[in-house]
Amino acid sequence: MIYYKTSEEIEGIRKSCLLVSRTLAEVAKIIRPGTSTLKIDKLVEEFVRDHGAIPSFLGYRDFPNAACVSVNDAVVHGIPANYELKEGDIVSVDCGATLGGYVGDSAFTFAVGEISDDKRRLLEVTRESLNKAIEAAKVGNRLGDISYAVQEHVERNGYSVVRELVGHGVGKSLHEDPEVPNYGKRGHGLKLQDGLVIAIEPMVNMGRK
């Protein structure tokens, strides 16, 4: 069931999302060779709690940490451990904060030191696909327009999109309807209405989908 938000609820979600953004900015300060993924997780949990919020991922479906930290070919949902980042790695840090009953959810993929041109291009195309999806997220468009925007840009540049995992609605719960795939057809799917809040999550592979 899709839950359309009021302007007041959207403001609550916005505040939570801004906290997540600030959290990821703090993470950026410690991304370097030798930093363990557990250290990243500890920073996320402490920063979120220090600002009066609850880490949304911790305990969600028994997930043991405050952040998903996924290195290199791990797409998402990586569990923090003692692994220390190495020069040339790319690392996705995904985290959520529940503030005032509303969830913010965002991820960013960081370069560790100097990365290869192939990896840098992957990050660029993925970011471009997100921007194109955001442009398609307009009242009156269809959910498929968002999905198509990601898929078309990614595949035109020689990459593939993960199909088993999707974006989603977000608000009072971490995962709400509707699902937001990264592939689809223009003009198909749910008609986008005012008050819909979604997390668009392009997941892009150099290899097969």
Beta strands, then each sheet from edge to edge (+ up, - down):
strand 1: 54-55
strand 2: 67-71
strand 3: 90-99
strand 4: 102-111
strand 5: 160-161
strand 6: 167-169
strand 7: 176-180
strand 8: 198-199
strand 9: 204-205
sheet 1: 1+ 3- 2+
sheet 2: 1+ 3- 4+
sheet 3: 5+ 9-
sheet 4: 7+ 6- 8+
end
